[in-house]
């Protein structure tokens, strides 16, 4: 398995920070919790409701054609043949930003949308008095598979959430599942499938412990440069991947209680269950899962 990596390089971070799209749109969207920025190996990704909105590499910004090739003057989701000749594609990402983002969000699934409510806890210059932050999403440990994948055609498992305690300087991985996800309920050898997934992640965390700390230290330095933040460099990684279940009503809660009998322990893994993710926070999740 290729070594786990994070880091764009300071020169790429500098050019990103100076770009018009970042300065005029993306930075404020991150601060307002509507977009999440993640540092990847050699590039950066911007997400809206879990969908990869833009990536930034040496050649600049890119977006999937199904999000970005949107004609000016088009209203609604449908087009008549008679309109085709007069319509022109969006001239640039800055002018077309709002429509590109709206199109990307239309492809969001329930789990990604639920996780996106935590974007408000991404670090930025105006919330550094806090202690707990969302610092990464969609994490894979095999660098060969940790590549730009805007279509989200997953070649490997991806851990949904990485939280950070900026005081204790500890990282915490967490898998998010919507209540409707069959992996919570489908059993194999008397365990739900999600438990096998969590156990796999625990092994990967242990095997990559040193690389995780080293690579996120690099990513945090770059993030601080870009966003004017003061993230301290990580010193440790929590050994267990937590589980976050959401998207249920009162009846759903009673059904979950039948399989999660020991408060927030689910087959030996810490679990936070909440009906609606709105109003939840990195702090509440981190404290319950540790």
C-alpha positions as CSV (number, residue, x, y, z in Angstrom):
1,X,0.0,0.0,0.0
2,X,1.4,3.4,-1.0
3,X,2.3,5.8,1.8
4,X,-0.5,8.0,3.1
5,X,0.1,11.6,2.0
6,X,-1.2,15.1,2.5
7,X,0.2,18.4,1.2
8,X,0.0,20.6,-1.8
9,X,3.2,22.5,-1.4
10,X,3.5,26.2,-0.3
11,X,3.9,27.5,-3.8
12,X,0.6,26.0,-4.9
13,X,-1.1,27.2,-1.7
14,X,0.2,30.7,-2.4
15,X,-1.1,30.7,-6.0
16,X,-4.5,29.4,-4.8
17,X,-4.7,32.1,-2.1
18,X,-4.0,34.8,-4.8
19,X,-6.6,33.5,-7.3
20,X,-9.7,35.5,-8.0
21,X,-12.1,32.6,-7.5
22,X,-10.7,31.9,-4.0
23,X,-10.5,35.6,-3.0
24,X,-14.0,36.5,-4.3
25,X,-16.0,33.4,-3.7
26,X,-14.5,30.3,-2.0
27,X,-12.9,31.9,1.0
28,X,-16.1,33.5,2.2
29,X,-18.0,30.3,1.5
30,X,-15.6,28.4,3.7
31,X,-16.0,30.9,6.5
32,X,-19.8,30.8,6.2
33,X,-19.7,26.9,6.4
34,X,-21.2,26.4,2.9
35,X,-18.0,25.0,1.3
36,X,-15.3,22.8,2.7
37,X,-11.7,22.9,1.6
38,X,-9.5,19.8,1.9
39,X,-5.8,19.5,1.2
40,X,-4.9,16.4,-0.9
41,X,-1.6,15.0,-2.2
42,X,-0.5,17.6,-4.7
43,X,-3.8,19.4,-5.1
44,X,-6.8,20.9,-3.1
45,X,-10.5,20.0,-3.3
46,X,-13.5,22.2,-2.6
47,X,-16.7,20.5,-1.6
48,X,-20.3,21.6,-1.5
49,X,-22.7,19.2,0.2
50,X,-20.1,16.4,-0.2
51,X,-19.7,16.9,-3.9
52,X,-16.4,17.9,-5.3
53,X,-17.1,21.4,-6.6
54,X,-13.6,22.4,-7.7
55,X,-10.1,21.1,-7.6
56,X,-7.0,23.2,-7.7
57,X,-3.7,22.0,-9.3
58,X,-0.8,23.6,-11.0
59,X,-2.9,24.3,-14.1
60,X,-5.5,26.1,-11.9
61,X,-9.1,25.3,-11.1
62,X,-11.1,22.5,-12.7
63,X,-14.7,21.2,-12.3
64,X,-16.7,18.4,-13.8
65,X,-18.3,19.4,-17.1
66,X,-21.7,18.3,-15.8
67,X,-21.5,21.1,-13.2
68,X,-19.6,23.7,-15.1
69,X,-20.7,23.6,-18.7
70,X,-23.9,25.5,-18.1
71,X,-25.2,27.9,-20.7
72,X,-25.8,31.5,-19.7
73,X,-29.5,32.5,-19.9
74,X,-30.8,29.0,-19.1
75,X,-33.6,29.0,-16.5
76,X,-34.8,25.9,-14.8
77,X,-33.6,22.4,-15.4
78,X,-35.0,21.9,-18.9
79,X,-34.2,23.3,-22.3
80,X,-36.0,23.5,-25.7
81,X,-34.3,22.7,-28.9
82,X,-35.1,26.2,-30.2
83,X,-33.0,27.7,-27.3
84,X,-29.8,25.9,-28.2
85,X,-28.5,28.2,-30.8
86,X,-28.7,31.4,-28.7
87,X,-27.2,29.9,-25.5
88,X,-23.6,30.2,-24.6
89,X,-21.5,28.3,-22.0
90,X,-20.4,30.0,-18.8
91,X,-17.4,32.2,-19.6
92,X,-15.4,31.5,-16.4
93,X,-15.8,29.9,-12.9
94,X,-16.1,33.2,-11.1
95,X,-19.1,34.4,-13.1
96,X,-20.7,30.9,-13.2
97,X,-19.9,30.1,-9.5
98,X,-23.5,30.2,-8.1
99,X,-24.9,28.0,-10.9
100,X,-22.0,25.6,-10.8
101,X,-22.5,25.1,-7.1
102,X,-26.2,24.7,-7.4
103,X,-25.8,22.0,-10.0
104,X,-23.2,20.2,-7.9
105,X,-25.5,20.2,-4.8
106,X,-28.2,18.6,-6.9
107,X,-26.1,15.4,-6.9
108,X,-25.6,15.3,-3.2
109,X,-26.8,12.2,-1.3
110,X,-28.3,12.0,2.2
111,X,-25.0,11.1,4.0
112,X,-22.9,13.7,2.3
113,X,-25.6,16.3,2.9
114,X,-25.7,15.4,6.6
115,X,-22.0,15.6,7.0
116,X,-21.9,19.0,5.2
117,X,-23.7,20.6,8.2
118,X,-20.4,20.2,10.0
119,X,-18.6,22.5,7.5
120,X,-19.3,25.3,9.8
121,X,-16.7,23.8,12.2
122,X,-13.9,24.0,9.6
123,X,-11.1,26.2,10.9
124,X,-10.9,29.8,9.7
125,X,-9.5,33.1,11.0
126,X,-12.8,34.0,12.7
127,X,-13.4,30.8,14.8
128,X,-9.9,29.9,16.2
129,X,-11.0,30.6,19.7
130,X,-12.7,27.2,19.5
131,X,-11.1,23.9,20.3
132,X,-12.7,21.3,18.1
133,X,-12.6,21.4,14.3
134,X,-13.6,19.5,11.1
135,X,-10.2,19.2,9.3
136,X,-10.8,16.6,6.5
137,X,-13.5,14.5,4.8
138,X,-13.5,11.5,2.4
139,X,-10.2,10.2,3.6
140,X,-8.5,7.1,2.1
141,X,-5.2,5.6,3.4
142,X,-4.0,4.2,0.1
143,X,-2.3,7.1,-1.7
144,X,-2.7,5.3,-5.0
145,X,-6.5,5.8,-4.6
146,X,-6.4,9.2,-3.0
147,X,-6.7,11.0,-6.2
148,X,-9.0,13.6,-7.8
149,X,-12.3,11.8,-8.3
150,X,-15.0,14.4,-8.9
151,X,-17.5,11.7,-10.1
152,X,-17.3,10.0,-6.7
153,X,-16.9,6.6,-8.3
154,X,-15.3,5.1,-5.3
155,X,-12.5,2.7,-5.9
156,X,-11.9,2.1,-2.2
157,X,-13.4,2.8,1.2
158,X,-13.3,6.4,2.3
159,X,-13.6,7.5,6.0
160,X,-16.2,10.3,6.0
161,X,-14.9,12.7,8.8
162,X,-11.7,13.7,10.5
163,X,-12.1,15.9,13.6
164,X,-9.3,17.6,15.6
165,X,-8.9,18.7,19.2
166,X,-6.6,21.8,18.8
167,X,-5.9,21.8,22.6
168,X,-4.9,18.1,23.1
169,X,-3.7,18.0,19.5
170,X,-5.4,14.8,18.7
171,X,-7.0,13.6,15.5
172,X,-10.2,11.5,15.4
173,X,-11.6,9.6,12.4
174,X,-15.3,9.0,12.2
175,X,-17.5,7.1,9.8
176,X,-20.9,8.7,9.1
177,X,-24.0,6.7,8.2
178,X,-27.5,7.8,7.4
179,X,-30.2,5.8,9.2
180,X,-31.3,4.3,5.9
181,X,-27.9,2.8,5.1
182,X,-28.3,-1.0,5.0
183,X,-24.8,-1.5,6.4
184,X,-26.1,-0.6,9.8
185,X,-28.8,-3.3,9.7
186,X,-27.5,-6.1,7.4
187,X,-25.7,-8.7,9.5
188,X,-22.9,-11.1,8.7
189,X,-21.5,-13.4,11.3
190,X,-23.8,-11.7,13.9
191,X,-22.4,-8.3,13.2
192,X,-23.7,-5.4,11.1
193,X,-21.5,-4.8,8.0
194,X,-20.5,-1.4,9.3
195,X,-18.7,-3.0,12.2
196,X,-16.4,-4.9,9.8
197,X,-15.8,-1.6,8.0
198,X,-14.8,0.1,11.3
199,X,-12.5,-2.7,12.3
200,X,-10.8,-2.3,8.9
201,X,-10.3,1.4,9.5
202,X,-8.9,0.7,13.0
203,X,-6.3,-1.5,11.5
204,X,-5.5,1.1,8.8
205,X,-5.2,3.9,11.5
206,X,-2.8,1.7,13.5
207,X,-0.7,0.9,10.4
208,X,-0.5,4.5,9.3
209,X,-0.3,6.2,12.7
210,X,3.1,8.0,12.2
211,X,2.3,8.9,8.6
212,X,-1.1,10.4,9.6
213,X,0.5,12.7,12.2
214,X,3.4,13.7,9.9
215,X,1.2,14.4,6.8
216,X,-1.5,16.3,8.6
217,X,1.2,18.4,10.2
218,X,2.2,19.4,6.7
219,X,-1.4,20.0,5.7
220,X,-2.1,22.1,8.8
221,X,0.9,24.4,8.0
222,X,-0.4,24.9,4.5
223,X,-3.9,25.4,5.7
224,X,-2.8,28.1,8.2
225,X,-1.0,29.9,5.4
226,X,-4.1,29.9,3.2
227,X,-6.8,30.6,5.8
228,X,-4.9,32.7,8.4
229,X,-5.6,30.1,11.0
230,X,-3.5,28.9,14.0
231,X,-3.9,25.1,14.0
232,X,-1.4,23.5,16.2
233,X,0.4,20.5,14.7
234,X,-1.1,17.1,15.7
235,X,0.6,14.9,18.2
236,X,-1.6,11.8,18.3
237,X,-4.4,9.9,16.6
238,X,-7.3,8.3,18.4
239,X,-6.9,4.5,17.9
240,X,-10.6,3.8,17.2
241,X,-12.7,5.1,14.3
242,X,-16.0,6.3,15.7
243,X,-19.5,5.9,14.2
244,X,-22.0,8.7,13.6
245,X,-25.6,7.8,12.7
246,X,-28.2,10.4,11.8
247,X,-31.3,11.0,9.9
248,X,-34.1,9.3,11.9
249,X,-37.3,10.1,13.7
250,X,-38.6,8.9,17.1
251,X,-39.5,5.5,15.8
252,X,-36.1,5.2,14.2
253,X,-34.5,6.0,17.6
254,X,-36.4,3.2,19.2
255,X,-35.2,0.8,16.5
256,X,-31.6,1.9,17.0
257,X,-31.9,1.4,20.7
258,X,-32.6,-2.3,20.0
259,X,-29.1,-2.7,18.5
260,X,-27.2,-0.1,20.4
261,X,-28.0,-1.2,23.9
262,X,-25.0,0.2,25.8
263,X,-25.7,3.9,25.5
264,X,-23.2,4.9,22.8
265,X,-21.3,1.7,22.4
266,X,-22.0,-0.3,19.2
267,X,-20.1,-3.6,19.1
268,X,-17.1,-2.0,20.9
269,X,-17.1,1.2,18.9
270,X,-18.1,4.5,20.2
271,X,-21.2,5.8,18.4
272,X,-23.1,9.1,18.3
273,X,-26.7,8.9,17.2
274,X,-28.7,12.1,16.4
275,X,-31.9,12.5,14.4
276,X,-31.0,15.7,12.7
277,X,-27.4,16.9,12.1
278,X,-28.5,20.6,12.1
279,X,-27.1,22.2,15.2
280,X,-24.6,19.3,15.9
281,X,-21.0,20.2,16.2
282,X,-17.4,18.8,16.0
283,X,-17.2,19.4,19.7
284,X,-20.2,17.3,20.6
285,X,-19.2,14.5,18.3
286,X,-15.6,14.4,19.4
287,X,-16.5,14.3,23.1
288,X,-19.0,11.5,22.7
289,X,-16.7,9.4,20.5
290,X,-13.7,9.7,22.9
